[in-house]
Amino acid sequence: MKGILRFAMGALCALTIAGVYAQPPGLAGLVWQDTQILFDLNGGNLVASGALNTTIAIGNQAPVVIPKANNTLNIGLNLSALTGIPGLPTVNLTGTALAGGSQIQWTTGPVDIDLCLRAQDTGLPADILIKRITGASLLVNLTLLNPPFNDGTRDYYVQMTPTGGTQSNFLNIEAYAFCIENTFTRINGSVRDLYYEAFSGPIPEPASVLALGSGLVGLLGLRRRKK
């Protein structure tokens, strides 16, 4: 009977510790547990070169709640909601914890779009074919908030602010003027100079789970010493 009890306690301890270490370390672990991110784009620039040479300022947009699956850092970024330009798709970004969990970087490779945007919707001087996103990155520092930030709906315990400048925060686009695809109408676009903040994170619980796991380890060790 004692052997079964020791085995059960050991198994519970192992499962508890495994649950802790399955998630990213640090504050990235709180974001990993959450099911949404509040993203607030405050400004940026769309810089175009090639068939069209211009810079268009992206104004302050209303905050957008981004749904996120639990137990992952991956997100779907709704470009239409973030930029205010209708018709743009949602782009899936892969999240990676960095710097011991004090940073998260979201990236994506090429994503085909094939969407013709009308000049009256974009503010550009001509209709533009958004052919594809050639790459994107968002790199943020994480800060634990006490008290938490409340948007009127819920509390957020982790604040995310951009770091690394344009080199780490950008969205590059292959586009074509007049929605005609050839070498003469090609536009190389880049969304950069991004100024944004985001919020996520449920009530911090990983420390409590870790304490439980450590306590079980201590109990097992104490039983062995007494024996």
C-alpha positions in Angstrom: 0.0 0.0 0.0 2.8 2.4 0.9 4.5 1.6 -2.4 1.3 2.5 -4.3 1.0 5.7 -2.4 4.6 6.7 -3.1 4.1 5.9 -6.8 0.9 8.0 -6.9 2.5 10.9 -5.3 5.5 10.7 -7.6 3.3 10.5 -10.6 1.3 13.5 -9.5 4.5 15.4 -8.8 5.9 14.6 -12.3 2.7 15.6 -14.0 2.6 18.9 -12.1 6.2 19.8 -12.9 5.7 18.7 -16.6 2.7 21.1 -16.7 4.8 23.9 -15.5 7.7 23.4 -17.9 5.5 22.7 -20.9 4.7 26.4 -21.2 7.2 29.1 -21.9 9.1 30.6 -19.0 8.6 34.0 -17.4 5.7 36.3 -18.4 5.5 34.6 -21.8 3.9 31.7 -19.8 1.0 33.9 -18.8 0.4 35.0 -22.4 0.6 31.4 -23.4 -2.2 30.6 -21.0 -4.5 33.4 -22.2 -7.2 33.2 -24.9 -7.0 36.8 -26.2 -4.7 39.7 -26.7 -5.8 43.4 -26.7 -3.8 45.0 -29.5 -3.7 48.8 -29.8 -2.0 50.3 -32.9 -1.3 53.9 -32.2 0.6 54.8 -35.4 3.0 53.8 -38.2 4.0 54.5 -41.8 3.3 52.7 -45.0 6.4 53.3 -47.2 6.2 52.4 -50.9 8.9 52.4 -53.6 9.1 51.3 -57.2 6.1 52.1 -59.4 4.8 54.2 -56.5 7.0 56.2 -54.2 5.1 57.6 -51.3 4.8 57.5 -47.5 1.3 57.3 -45.9 0.9 57.7 -42.2 -1.3 55.1 -40.4 -3.4 56.9 -37.8 -4.4 55.8 -34.4 -6.8 52.9 -34.6 -9.3 51.6 -32.1 -8.0 48.7 -30.0 -8.7 45.2 -31.3 -9.2 42.1 -29.3 -7.3 39.2 -31.0 -8.7 35.7 -30.1 -5.9 33.2 -29.3 -6.0 29.5 -28.6 -5.0 28.5 -25.1 -1.5 26.8 -24.7 0.1 28.6 -27.6 1.7 31.9 -28.4 0.4 31.9 -32.0 -2.1 34.6 -33.0 -4.1 35.7 -36.0 -3.6 39.4 -36.8 -6.6 41.1 -38.4 -5.0 43.6 -40.7 -8.2 45.2 -41.8 -9.2 46.0 -38.2 -5.7 47.2 -37.3 -5.1 49.5 -40.3 -8.7 50.6 -41.0 -8.3 49.4 -44.7 -11.2 47.1 -45.6 -10.7 43.8 -47.3 -7.3 42.9 -45.8 -7.1 39.4 -44.4 -6.1 37.9 -41.0 -2.5 36.8 -41.0 -1.3 34.0 -38.8 1.8 34.8 -36.8 4.0 32.2 -35.0 5.0 33.3 -31.4 8.3 32.5 -29.8 9.4 33.3 -26.2 12.8 35.0 -26.0 15.1 36.4 -23.3 14.0 33.9 -20.6 10.3 34.6 -21.3 10.6 38.4 -20.9 10.1 38.9 -24.7 7.9 37.4 -27.4 8.5 37.6 -31.1 5.8 37.0 -33.7 6.8 36.2 -37.2 5.4 34.9 -40.5 6.9 34.0 -43.9 5.3 34.7 -47.3 1.5 34.8 -47.3 -0.4 35.1 -50.6 -3.1 37.8 -50.6 -4.1 38.6 -54.2 -6.5 41.4 -53.2 -7.2 44.6 -55.4 -7.7 47.6 -53.1 -9.4 50.6 -54.5 -7.8 54.0 -54.2 -10.8 55.5 -52.3 -10.3 52.9 -49.6 -6.5 53.2 -49.1 -5.7 56.8 -49.7 -3.2 55.9 -52.4 -3.3 57.6 -55.8 -4.2 54.4 -57.7 -5.8 51.0 -57.2 -3.3 48.6 -55.7 -3.1 44.8 -56.0 -1.7 43.4 -52.7 -0.1 40.3 -54.1 1.5 38.9 -50.9 3.0 39.6 -47.6 6.7 38.7 -47.9 7.4 38.7 -44.2 6.4 40.2 -40.9 7.8 40.5 -37.4 6.6 41.9 -34.0 9.0 41.9 -31.1 7.8 43.0 -27.7 9.0 43.4 -24.1 6.7 42.0 -21.4 5.9 43.8 -18.2 3.9 42.6 -15.3 1.2 45.1 -14.3 0.2 45.7 -10.7 -2.6 46.8 -10.6 -3.7 45.2 -13.9 -5.0 47.2 -16.9 -8.7 47.0 -17.4 -10.3 47.9 -20.7 -13.8 47.9 -19.3 -14.3 44.2 -20.0 -11.5 42.4 -18.2 -8.2 42.7 -16.4 -4.9 42.3 -18.2 -1.8 41.5 -16.2 0.9 41.6 -18.9 1.8 44.7 -21.0 3.6 44.3 -24.3 5.6 47.2 -25.9 7.6 47.1 -29.1 11.4 46.8 -28.9 14.1 46.5 -31.5 12.8 49.3 -33.8 11.8 48.8 -37.4 14.3 46.0 -37.8 12.2 43.8 -35.5 8.7 45.4 -36.1 7.6 45.5 -39.7 5.3 44.0 -42.4 6.7 43.8 -45.9 4.4 43.7 -48.9 4.7 42.9 -52.6 2.1 45.0 -54.5 1.3 46.2 -58.0 -0.1 49.6 -59.2 -3.5 49.7 -61.1 -4.0 46.0 -60.0 -1.9 45.0 -63.0 0.9 42.6 -62.3 4.1 43.1 -64.2 7.7 44.4 -63.7 6.7 48.1 -64.5 3.9 48.3 -61.9 5.6 46.5 -59.0 5.6 48.2 -55.7 7.7 47.2 -52.7 5.8 48.3 -49.6 6.7 48.2 -45.9 4.6 49.0 -42.8 7.1 50.3 -40.3 7.8 52.9 -37.6 5.2 51.0 -35.7 4.0 52.4 -32.4 1.7 50.1 -30.5 1.0 48.3 -27.2 -0.8 45.1 -26.4 -2.1 43.5 -23.2 -2.7 39.9 -22.2 -2.3 37.5 -19.4 -4.8 36.0 -16.9 -4.3 36.1 -13.1 -0.7 34.9 -12.5 -0.9 31.3 -11.4 2.2 29.5 -12.6 4.1 30.3 -9.4 1.4 28.6 -7.4 1.6 25.5 -9.5 5.4 25.5 -9.2 5.1 25.8 -5.4 2.8 22.8 -5.4 5.2 20.7 -7.5 8.1 21.7 -5.2 6.1 20.9 -2.1 5.4 17.4 -3.4 9.1 16.8 -4.1 9.9 17.9 -0.6 7.3 15.5 0.9 8.8 12.6 -1.0 12.3 13.5 0.1 11.1 13.8 3.7 9.5 10.4 3.6 12.7 8.9 2.3 14.8 10.5 5.0 12.5 9.2 7.8 12.6 5.7 6.4 
